[in-house]
Amino acid sequence: MASTSTQRHQTQRCFAARRPLVALGLGGTLEWYDWQLFGLLSAFVGPEFFPNHDPVAATLSALAVFAVGFVFRPLGGVLLGLVADRFGRRRVMLGSVAAMALATLVMAVVPGYSVLGVWAGVILLVCRIVQGVSTGVEGPLSTAYAVELTAKGREGRAAGVMSVFVNLGIVGASLVSFVTSAIVGSAAMQSWGWRVAMVFGAVLGIVIVYMRRQLPESLHAAAGRPPAERNRDIWRGIGRHWLALLAMVFIVGAVQAYNYAWNVGLPTLARSTYRENSTAVFAITTLLGLVLVGGSLITGALADRKKLSRTFTVTRLLAVPAVFLALLYSGPGLGGFTAVLLGGGLVLVLNMTLYNVVSTSLLPVPCRATGVGLGYGIGVALFGGTASYLLVWLGRYGSAWMFPAYTAALCLISVALYLAAVRRTGIYAGE
């Protein structure tokens, strides 16, 4: 009887330990669902919110708005990161999800250019700015938060779990788009079907806000200290780790350029430039999402068995040749599109699983939220947010080879800066 009681108690403790990770992870699911969805639907959103005499130009306008959201990520990372480092992680995690869901709901129901004229594009831009600010801290802080709640030596598995939830958002965006398109048809998808997928994201956000109410707090060291003193300590810590911050910009930027090229840029190129069937494209991007989900836990477990620095270095160097697979998709043909997307996806999952925990490992706890929010935001804004636009634009003008060369250079720079930062200040998590 005592043994049964002990087992029951251990099971309850295990469930209680996992529950915060689920609540945190689902926020990542929502962030990436909404972000991925806008990119996937840009070929539909563009003609709806902007003049549609040229569908490719309207799509590029939507991708430009997509990129503007990234510009505001560093602002959100700094402002909300400071709040998280001063007052705690929990309230920031609640607010970021609520803002993301509200902005998605507004985009789902607001009339388009034919009704509101230029104001439709303005409202769309404002919603993307709100999402940029809120997600500027959601991605990096959720992983940092998860690492702080996880036992030492299991940070890689925590990163793997968080990556699974992120990839569920990516595959969910593709899957919901595919199912909606298959049910209503391409014409209805262009007209109103894309709004259904956005409403789904808003409803998911309400559920996640409810779940996050019970998150524990992981920051206790700064309690009771004057706010001005805490601010000085945070910025002094970041100043001492300036090289880590610079490395973080390229660690995040390189993988996000790769990620958005595969998850948004290539599918958008397929639909807008090569006129591939949208339902088929959504089906193939859903397969890519499943590859990312399946590979995340494997990669996380590998990082706990091997040194984090070694695993990151090897997987990032593998990305250098992998990004050149994009050149194989140079004209219409779903076979070529599938081979490129899934082939490159095998290396993408290795990098997408580790980049946040690697960034987290470079900063100590007292300045971690602000630092990773700032580094993540700058990296995504400079290199991730522009990737989809750049890939489609270069493909339109016959210079597609420049994009993989650019991304490969980012990958090499990220490895060099990471190794320099590790030698200078060491690693604070994962090893």
C-alpha positions in Angstrom: 0.0 0.0 0.0 2.9 2.4 0.9 4.5 1.5 -2.4 1.4 2.3 -4.3 1.0 5.6 -2.5 4.6 6.5 -3.3 4.2 5.7 -6.9 1.0 7.8 -7.0 2.9 10.7 -5.4 5.7 10.4 -7.9 3.3 10.4 -10.8 1.6 13.5 -9.5 4.9 15.3 -9.1 5.9 14.3 -12.6 2.6 15.6 -14.0 3.0 18.9 -12.0 6.5 19.4 -13.4 5.3 18.8 -16.9 2.3 21.1 -16.7 4.2 24.4 -16.8 6.2 23.1 -19.9 2.9 22.3 -21.6 1.5 25.8 -20.8 4.8 27.4 -22.0 5.0 25.2 -25.1 1.5 25.9 -26.2 2.3 29.6 -26.2 5.1 28.8 -28.7 2.6 26.8 -30.7 0.3 29.9 -30.9 3.2 32.3 -31.8 4.5 30.1 -34.6 1.0 29.2 -35.8 0.0 32.8 -36.2 3.4 33.9 -37.6 3.6 31.0 -40.0 0.0 31.3 -41.0 0.4 34.9 -42.1 3.4 34.0 -44.2 1.6 31.0 -45.8 -1.5 33.0 -46.5 0.3 36.1 -47.8 -0.7 35.3 -51.4 -4.3 35.6 -50.2 -3.9 38.3 -47.6 -2.0 40.6 -50.0 -4.7 41.0 -52.7 -7.3 41.3 -49.9 -5.7 44.2 -48.1 -3.8 45.9 -50.9 -4.6 46.9 -54.6 -4.7 43.6 -56.5 -4.1 44.6 -60.1 -0.7 42.6 -59.8 -1.1 39.6 -57.5 2.7 39.2 -57.1 3.1 42.9 -56.2 0.2 42.5 -53.7 1.9 39.4 -52.2 5.2 41.3 -51.8 3.2 44.1 -50.0 1.9 41.5 -47.6 5.4 40.0 -47.1 6.7 43.6 -46.5 4.1 43.9 -43.7 5.2 40.4 -42.5 8.8 41.8 -42.3 7.7 45.0 -40.4 6.4 42.8 -37.6 9.9 41.5 -37.1 11.3 45.0 -36.9 9.4 45.5 -33.6 10.6 42.3 -32.1 13.7 43.8 -30.5 11.5 46.5 -28.9 9.3 43.9 -27.4 12.3 41.8 -26.4 13.8 44.8 -24.5 10.6 46.2 -22.9 9.0 42.9 -21.9 12.4 41.3 -21.1 13.1 44.1 -18.6 9.7 43.5 -17.0 10.5 39.7 -16.9 13.9 40.3 -15.3 12.6 42.9 -12.8 9.2 41.5 -11.8 9.1 37.9 -12.9 8.5 35.7 -15.9 4.8 34.7 -15.4 3.0 37.9 -16.0 4.9 38.5 -19.2 4.1 35.1 -20.5 0.4 35.8 -19.9 0.4 39.2 -21.6 2.3 38.1 -24.7 -0.1 35.3 -25.6 -3.2 37.5 -25.0 -1.8 40.3 -27.3 -1.0 37.8 -30.0 -4.4 36.2 -29.9 -6.2 39.6 -30.0 -4.3 40.8 -33.0 -5.0 37.6 -34.9 -8.7 38.0 -34.2 -8.7 41.5 -35.5 -7.0 40.5 -38.7 -9.5 37.6 -39.1 -12.6 39.9 -39.0 -11.5 43.3 -40.4 -12.8 44.2 -43.9 -10.3 44.4 -46.8 -9.2 47.1 -49.3 -12.5 47.0 -51.2 -14.3 48.3 -48.1 -11.8 50.3 -46.1 -9.3 51.4 -48.8 -5.9 52.2 -47.5 -7.1 51.8 -43.9 -7.3 48.1 -44.3 -3.5 47.9 -44.9 -2.9 50.3 -41.9 -5.0 48.1 -39.6 -3.1 45.0 -40.9 0.2 46.8 -40.2 -0.8 47.8 -36.7 -1.8 44.2 -35.9 1.5 42.9 -37.1 3.3 45.5 -34.9 1.4 44.3 -31.9 2.3 40.7 -32.7 5.9 41.7 -33.3 6.2 43.4 -29.8 4.5 40.4 -28.1 6.5 37.7 -29.8 9.7 39.6 -29.3 9.9 38.0 -25.9 7.6 35.0 -26.2 10.0 32.7 -28.1 13.3 33.4 -26.3 11.8 33.8 -22.8 9.6 30.7 -23.0 12.7 28.6 -23.6 14.7 30.4 -20.9 11.8 30.0 -18.5 11.6 26.2 -19.4 15.3 25.8 -18.8 15.1 27.5 -15.4 12.2 25.1 -14.4 14.1 22.0 -15.6 16.6 19.9 -13.8 20.3 20.5 -14.6 21.5 18.1 -17.3 18.1 17.9 -19.1 18.2 21.3 -20.8 18.4 19.7 -24.2 15.3 17.7 -23.6 13.5 20.9 -22.4 14.6 22.5 -25.6 13.3 19.5 -27.6 9.9 19.7 -25.9 9.6 23.4 -26.5 10.7 22.8 -30.1 8.0 20.2 -30.5 5.4 22.7 -29.5 6.9 25.3 -31.8 6.8 22.9 -34.7 3.2 21.9 -33.8 2.4 25.6 -34.5 4.2 25.4 -37.9 2.5 22.1 -38.9 -0.8 23.3 -37.5 -0.7 26.4 -39.7 0.0 24.2 -42.8 -2.6 21.6 -41.8 -5.4 24.0 -41.0 -4.7 25.8 -44.3 -4.6 22.6 -46.2 -7.9 21.3 -44.6 -9.7 24.6 -45.1 -8.5 24.9 -48.7 -9.5 21.2 -49.4 -13.0 21.8 -48.0 -13.9 25.2 -49.4 -11.8 25.2 -52.6 -9.1 27.5 -53.9 -11.5 30.3 -55.0 -13.2 30.5 -51.6 -9.8 30.2 -49.9 -8.7 33.3 -51.8 -11.9 35.2 -50.9 -12.7 34.3 -47.3 -11.4 30.8 -46.3 -8.1 32.2 -45.0 -10.0 34.0 -42.3 -11.2 30.7 -40.8 -7.6 29.6 -40.2 -7.0 32.9 -38.3 -10.1 32.6 -36.1 -8.8 29.1 -35.1 -5.6 30.8 -33.9 -7.5 33.4 -31.8 -9.5 30.6 -30.1 -6.3 28.7 -29.3 -4.9 31.9 -27.7 -7.9 32.1 -25.2 -7.3 28.5 -24.1 -3.5 29.1 -23.6 -4.1 32.3 -21.5 -6.3 30.1 -19.2 -3.7 27.4 -18.9 -0.9 29.9 -18.2 -2.6 31.3 -15.1 -1.1 28.5 -13.0 2.6 29.0 -14.1 5.1 29.1 -11.3 7.6 31.9 -10.9 11.3 31.1 -11.5 12.8 34.5 -10.8 13.3 35.2 -7.1 16.8 36.6 -6.6 15.9 40.2 -7.4 12.9 40.4 -5.1 12.8 43.4 -2.7 15.5 45.4 -4.5 14.8 48.9 -5.8 13.8 48.9 -9.5 16.5 51.4 -10.5 19.2 49.1 -9.0 17.8 46.1 -10.7 17.8 47.9 -14.1 21.5 48.9 -13.6 22.4 45.3 -12.8 20.5 44.0 -15.8 22.3 46.3 -18.3 25.7 45.9 -16.6 25.2 42.1 -17.1 24.4 42.5 -20.7 27.3 44.9 -21.2 29.7 42.3 -19.7 28.3 39.7 -22.2 28.3 41.9 -25.3 30.0 39.3 -27.4 27.4 36.7 -26.3 24.7 39.2 -27.4 26.3 39.7 -30.8 26.7 35.9 -31.2 23.0 35.5 -30.3 22.0 37.9 -33.1 23.7 35.7 -35.7 22.7 32.3 -34.1 19.1 33.4 -34.3 19.3 35.3 -37.5 20.9 32.5 -39.5 18.5 29.8 -38.5 15.5 32.1 -39.0 16.6 33.0 -42.5 16.8 29.3 -43.2 13.5 28.6 -41.5 11.4 31.3 -43.1 12.9 30.5 -46.5 11.7 26.9 -46.2 8.4 27.5 -44.3 7.2 30.7 -46.0 9.5 31.8 -48.8 9.5 28.6 -50.9 5.8 27.9 -50.5 5.0 31.5 -51.4 7.3 31.3 -54.4 5.5 28.1 -55.4 2.0 29.6 -55.3 2.7 33.2 -56.4 5.4 32.8 -59.0 5.2 29.2 -60.2 1.4 29.0 -59.8 1.4 25.6 -58.0 -1.9 24.3 -56.7 -2.4 25.8 -53.2 -4.0 22.7 -51.7 -1.0 20.6 -52.8 1.5 23.2 -51.5 -0.2 23.2 -48.1 -0.1 19.4 -48.0 3.6 19.4 -48.6 4.4 22.1 -46.1 2.3 20.0 -43.6 4.7 17.1 -44.3 7.6 19.4 -43.5 6.0 20.3 -40.2 5.7 16.7 -39.3 9.4 16.2 -40.0 10.2 19.1 -37.7 7.9 17.8 -34.9 9.4 14.2 -35.1 13.0 15.4 -35.2 12.8 17.9 -32.3 12.8 15.4 -29.4 15.5 13.3 -31.0 17.7 16.4 -31.4 17.0 17.5 -27.8 18.0 14.1 -26.4 21.2 14.1 -28.5 22.1 17.5 -27.1 21.9 16.1 -23.5 24.1 13.1 -24.4 26.7 15.2 -26.3 28.1 18.6 -25.4 25.7 21.4 -26.3 28.5 23.4 -27.9 29.7 20.5 -30.1 26.1 19.5 -31.1 25.3 23.1 -32.1 28.5 23.6 -34.1 28.1 20.4 -36.1 24.4 21.0 -36.9 24.9 24.6 -37.8 27.8 23.7 -40.2 25.5 21.1 -41.8 23.1 24.0 -42.7 25.8 25.6 -45.0 25.4 23.0 -47.8 21.7 22.3 -47.0 20.5 25.9 -47.9 21.8 25.5 -51.4 19.1 22.9 -52.0 16.8 25.9 -52.7 18.5 26.3 -56.1 17.0 23.0 -57.2 13.5 24.5 -57.2 13.9 26.8 -60.2 10.6 26.3 -62.0 7.1 24.8 -61.8 6.9 21.2 -60.5 5.6 19.8 -57.3 8.1 17.0 -57.3 11.1 19.3 -57.2 9.3 21.5 -54.6 8.7 18.4 -52.3 12.3 17.2 -52.6 13.8 20.5 -51.8 11.4 21.3 -48.9 11.7 17.9 -47.2 15.4 17.4 -47.9 16.3 20.8 -46.4 13.9 20.1 -43.6 16.0 17.3 -42.2 18.8 19.7 -41.4 16.5 22.6 -40.5 15.0 20.6 -37.6 18.5 20.1 -36.1 19.0 23.9 -36.0 15.5 24.9 -35.0 15.6 22.7 -32.0 18.8 24.1 -30.5 19.1 27.7 -31.3 17.0 29.1 -28.4 18.6 26.9 -25.7 22.1 27.8 -27.2 21.2 31.5 -26.9 19.9 31.0 -23.4 23.2 29.2 -22.4 25.3 32.3 -23.1 23.7 34.6 -20.5 23.3 34.2 -16.7 19.8 34.3 -15.1 19.7 37.9 -13.8 20.0 39.5 -17.3 18.8 36.5 -19.3 15.3 37.6 -20.3 16.3 41.0 -21.5 19.4 39.8 -23.2 17.8 36.9 -25.1 14.8 39.1 -26.0 17.1 41.7 -27.4 19.4 39.3 -29.3 16.6 37.2 -30.6 14.6 40.3 -31.7 17.5 41.8 -33.6 18.4 38.6 -35.2 14.9 37.8 -36.4 14.3 41.3 -37.5 17.4 41.7 -39.5 17.6 38.2 -41.1 14.5 36.2 -40.4 11.8 38.7 -41.2 13.3 39.7 -44.5 14.1 36.2 -45.7 10.7 35.4 -47.3 10.6 38.7 -49.2 14.2 38.4 -50.3 13.8 34.9 -51.6 10.7 35.7 -53.6 12.2 39.0 -54.9 15.5 37.4 -55.9 13.6 34.6 -57.6 11.5 37.0 -59.6 14.6 38.7 -61.0 16.6 35.6 -61.8 19.1 35.9 -58.9 17.9 33.1 -56.7 21.5 31.8 -56.1 22.3 34.9 -53.9 19.9 33.8 -51.1 21.5 30.5 -50.1 25.0 32.1 -50.4 23.8 34.8 -48.0 22.3 32.3 -45.6 25.4 30.1 -45.6 27.5 33.1 -44.7 25.2 33.9 -41.8 25.6 30.3 -40.6 29.4 30.5 -40.7 29.5 33.8 -38.9 27.2 32.5 -36.2 29.5 29.5 -35.4 32.6 31.8 -35.2 30.9 34.3 -32.9 29.4 31.5 -30.7 32.8 29.8 -30.2 34.4 33.2 -29.4 31.6 34.0 -26.8 32.0 30.6 -25.1 35.8 31.1 -24.8 35.2 34.6 -23.4 32.5 34.0 -20.8 31.6 30.3 -20.7 28.2 28.6 -20.8 25.5 29.1 -18.2 23.1 26.3 -19.1 23.2 23.0 -21.0 26.7 21.7 -20.0 
